[in-house]
Amino acid sequence: MRKFLFLIPGVLIIGWGGLVALQEIRQWMLDFSPDFSATAPSAPEDWSFVVLPDPHNAEAYLQTKAAREMTSEADRQALIEEHTRLYGQMVRQFETDILLVPGDLADGEWFTKDLETRFEPQLSYTDRVRAAADIVYGSFFQAAEQAGFKTILVATGDHEYGDDPWVPLSRRDASIPVFRELFASYFGGHVKRTLPENAAYSTPTGTVFEDTSYAVRINNAVFVTVDMFSHTARLPKQALNVLKGDLQTVTGTVKGAHLRWLESVLKAARAEDSIEYVFVQGHLPVLNPVRGRNTSIMYFDDGQHSPFWHLLREYEVDAYFSGEVHTDTLIEDADTALLQVTTRAGVPRSMVTSVQVDADTFTITQYSYTPDGTLVETGRYTAKTDDTDASSSGVLTPVDLTEPLLNYDFDAVRDNRVPNAGGFGAYYDLVCAPCGVTRGNGNSFLTGGAAYITEGYASPTFLRSKPTTVSFRFRSDDQGRGVLFSAANASLSKGFALFLDAGQLEVKHFYKRARVDFDGNLADGAWHHVTLRHSDNAPLVDLQITVDGQPHQLVEWPMTESPSWRDLLLTWRRGLDSPPNHVLSLGGHFVKRDAETRAAFQGDIDDFRLWGRTLDDWETEALVQEFLDP
């Protein structure tokens, strides 16, 4: 059969009838050739910039967060003055006029019917959203510029698009194009309007990301801001957001002409000898897991295996700044000198990240504010341009993703607090509720009650079906039913829980129940060792379980209403993030709202460890040998 090619206006037909939108072909034909040499400035010997991820404070110019009441003009002006003062402190403290915001400047819930009744009800929906943006974005620029920031680079966050979930055919989903247009006008447009004449500026012209993704040269560095939110109404398979269990129309991806633009920018930056540094900012963490607090934790699709991260590696990007998760994690790429720096700003008087740059090093410093407004350093990371002699401290000490993130041995419990010896550190200490700790034979273990992760912090490796391994020992002679550990909501209806029930192990996950195929009774008073392992996007049926070193499978519980549990992705829910309803608990399911322990386990638990990866078989076998003899 002969091949053919002919054109119909708006459509290109290729081969045996395949249809490709002409707009997509045009995008592939776009010429992205940024030139960062034409206006090469003479860089000062040292300079700095400030990074403020997830401020979530600009919404207050429009409406109060708690009561959802409209902000009066007098209160708005007072807030602008307060923020001007706080931003001004940063300008003076860090001697900079450069501000980066990796997303979530505002809450952006301007599509709601509730706002329609309180704000400009006479306007059309689109005009009302524009009016809201005028107030929120306009007031932010007024405060930041009055404070002395001259270069303001802001990335889109999920809240700039109304926050997830983006349910098909919903008003929020339908609003994404206008949200993107407004962001481009204010932020990409602002950068173009405020840059010096003939300054280098690049954006993926001709794509929907024009002026929401952009690159600029400042001193001896190129800053690339990336809009990571791809919107489609076609509901592809990858739009299955396992975070909430619903089909959604937005995913964290950079692809097609957008990705090609990014490569052209990075290639041009590295081809220019006068450019020492390349910094990229986007909202979503790429390397995972990361610490998280009060967050749904939306990750970037395919993570370190994505074409986006491949490009950052290939062109030796120095650091990628992200937000989303409301706390601090620094991760060194396993194969290159590339850093992922995930921090949190909160309102301008909560936390702030400063980056000091000179010819040989750049130093990232994280600060917190004391109640009297004093800045206190909480972490520091200094990188060398020759990739040697990096140093770190505090919350910016790199997390080693090959080691356990959570590690509780109960040997150093003080004041009802169980230290976390894993990579996520003290943020993830356990609090007893209350619980007992039994000591004997040089070893300690949890006895009775429940221990839970401290207020507000999630265990993000549980989320979005990421690779996870859990290992622990237990013993009991109780023939009743109790929770060994859980990561679920108050009713245990959403999330994951592992029970010991009459000597048998049972899993409960999103209303579904399954039991471990084990012949015998584990409530025999002896120590037993359990590992649970799952890989990326694995369904519940593929959960790998070993008991005392022997592999076992999940089988359908007799009371399960249908076998659909087999296809349910093991997501572990967002449900660890915000008490009172969602807590990671050991030895029972602790509900902070009611200050009670539900389904308490009657027995002992020891050596609980959690990895953000799937351990190999040989590693699991080593755990068995280590743990079976208490």
Buried (B, 14 or more C-beta within 10 A) or exposed (E): EEEEEEEEEEEBBEEEEEEEEBEEEEBEEBEBEBEBBEBBEEBEEBBBBBBBBBBBBBBBBBBEEEEEEBBEEEBBBEBBEBBBBBBBBBBEBBEBBBBBBBBBBBBBBBBBEEBBEEBBEEBEBEEBBBBBBEBBBBBBBBBBBBBBBBBBBBBBBBBBBBBBBBBBEBEBBBBBEBBBBBBBBBBBEBBBEBBEEEBBBBBBBBBBBBBBBBBBBBBBBBBBBBBBBBBBEEEEEEBBBBBBBBBBBBBBBBEBBBBBBBBBBBBBBBEBEEBBBBBBBBBBBBBBBBBBBBBBBBBBBBBBEBBBBBBBBBBBBBBBBBBBBBBBBBBBBEEBBBBBBBBBBBBBBBBBBBBBBBEEBBBBBBBBBEEEEEBEBBBBBBBEBEEEEBEBBBBBBBBEBEBBBBBBBBBEBEEBBBBBBBBBBEBBBBBBBEBEBEEEEEEBBBBBBBBBBBEBBBBBBBBBBBBBBBBBBBBBEBEBBBBBBBBBBBEBEBBBBBBBBEBBBBBBBBBBBBBBBBEEEBBEEEBBBBBBBBBBBBBBBBBBBBBBBEEBBBEBBEEBEEEEBBEBBBBBBBBBBBBBBBBBBBBBBBBBEEEBBBBBBBBBBBBBBBBBBBBEEEBBBEBBEEBBEB
